[in-house]
Amino acid sequence: MGRHNFKKLTIWQESIKLVAESYQMTKTFPESERYNLTSQMNRCAVSIPSNISEGSSKSTNRHFKKYLENSLGSAFEWETQLIISYNEKYIEESRFSELEDKILQIQKMIGAFIDNLKE
């Protein structure tokens, strides 16, 4: 297997955009969430492209898949935190819908990438 250039992967590019969205959104959360939901959401968002880039350095697709699965797990975790943010009324419904669409798209892309990697 040749190593992947993570910066050229659409899944990495889109997840980097999500990081910026997460940071922008959580800046509006109450101060009481600074070390709770705000911190957790941003760490999850950062974990998505970080696992993709780290996995791209591995010498086999089997090892790369493990990192992609971790990235996918972080994407599902971030989605849950987005739902919590909406339920707590930290974000408006339109913003929630926009970000939910983005994270669902990223999840689909990562899943498809995993399915298409040859062992």
C-alpha positions as CSV (number, residue, x, y, z in Angstrom):
1,M,0.0,0.0,0.0
2,G,1.2,3.5,-0.8
3,R,0.6,6.0,2.0
4,H,-2.2,8.4,1.5
5,N,-1.6,12.2,1.4
6,F,-4.2,13.1,4.0
7,K,-4.4,16.7,2.9
8,K,-5.8,15.5,-0.4
9,L,-8.5,13.3,1.1
10,T,-11.9,14.9,0.9
11,I,-12.8,13.3,4.3
12,W,-9.9,15.1,5.9
13,Q,-10.7,18.4,4.2
14,E,-14.4,18.3,5.2
15,S,-13.6,17.3,8.8
16,I,-11.1,20.2,9.0
17,K,-14.0,22.5,8.0
18,L,-16.1,20.9,10.8
19,V,-13.4,21.8,13.4
20,A,-13.7,25.5,12.5
21,E,-17.5,25.2,12.6
22,S,-17.3,23.5,16.1
23,Y,-15.0,26.2,17.5
24,Q,-17.2,29.0,16.1
25,M,-20.4,27.4,17.5
26,T,-19.0,26.6,20.9
27,K,-17.8,30.2,21.4
28,T,-21.5,31.1,21.9
29,F,-22.1,28.5,24.6
30,P,-22.6,29.5,28.2
31,E,-19.4,30.0,30.3
32,S,-20.6,27.2,32.5
33,E,-20.0,24.8,29.6
34,R,-16.4,25.9,29.0
35,Y,-14.9,22.8,30.6
36,N,-17.8,20.5,29.8
37,L,-19.6,20.4,26.5
38,T,-17.5,23.1,24.8
39,S,-14.3,21.3,25.5
40,Q,-15.7,17.9,24.7
41,M,-17.2,19.0,21.3
42,N,-14.0,20.7,20.2
43,R,-11.8,17.7,21.2
44,C,-14.1,15.4,19.3
45,A,-14.1,17.6,16.2
46,V,-10.3,17.8,16.3
47,S,-10.1,14.0,16.7
48,I,-11.9,13.4,13.4
49,P,-9.2,14.8,11.0
50,S,-6.4,13.9,13.5
51,N,-7.2,10.2,13.3
52,I,-7.5,10.4,9.5
53,S,-4.0,12.0,9.2
54,E,-2.4,9.7,11.7
55,G,-3.9,6.7,10.1
56,S,-2.6,7.8,6.7
57,S,0.9,7.3,8.0
58,K,0.5,3.6,8.6
59,S,2.1,1.1,6.4
60,T,-1.0,-1.1,5.8
61,N,-4.6,-0.4,5.0
62,R,-5.7,-2.7,7.9
63,H,-3.9,-0.3,10.3
64,F,-5.3,2.8,8.5
65,K,-8.8,1.4,8.8
66,K,-8.5,1.3,12.6
67,Y,-7.8,5.0,12.7
68,L,-10.6,5.7,10.3
69,E,-12.9,3.7,12.6
70,N,-11.7,5.9,15.5
71,S,-12.4,9.0,13.4
72,L,-15.9,7.7,12.6
73,G,-16.5,7.1,16.3
74,S,-15.6,10.7,17.0
75,A,-17.9,11.8,14.3
76,F,-20.8,9.9,15.9
77,E,-19.8,11.3,19.4
78,W,-19.8,14.9,18.0
79,E,-23.2,14.3,16.5
80,T,-24.5,13.3,19.9
81,Q,-23.0,16.4,21.5
82,L,-24.6,18.5,18.7
83,I,-28.0,17.0,19.6
84,I,-27.4,17.8,23.3
85,S,-26.4,21.4,22.3
86,Y,-29.7,21.8,20.4
87,N,-31.7,20.2,23.2
88,E,-30.2,22.6,25.7
89,K,-31.1,25.5,23.4
90,Y,-27.5,26.5,22.9
91,I,-28.0,26.6,19.1
92,E,-31.0,27.5,16.8
93,E,-32.8,24.8,14.8
94,S,-31.5,26.1,11.5
95,R,-27.9,25.9,12.7
96,F,-28.5,22.5,14.2
97,S,-29.9,21.2,10.9
98,E,-27.0,22.6,8.9
99,L,-24.4,21.1,11.2
100,E,-26.3,17.8,11.4
101,D,-26.3,17.5,7.6
102,K,-22.5,18.2,7.6
103,I,-21.7,15.6,10.2
104,L,-23.9,13.0,8.5
105,Q,-22.2,13.6,5.2
106,I,-18.8,13.2,6.9
107,Q,-19.9,10.0,8.5
108,K,-21.0,8.6,5.2
109,M,-17.8,9.6,3.5
110,I,-15.6,8.0,6.2
111,G,-17.7,4.9,6.1
112,A,-17.5,4.6,2.3
113,F,-13.7,5.2,2.5
114,I,-13.4,2.4,5.0
115,D,-15.5,0.1,2.9
116,N,-13.4,0.8,-0.2
117,L,-10.0,0.3,1.4
118,K,-8.5,-3.0,0.3
119,E,-6.9,-5.1,3.0
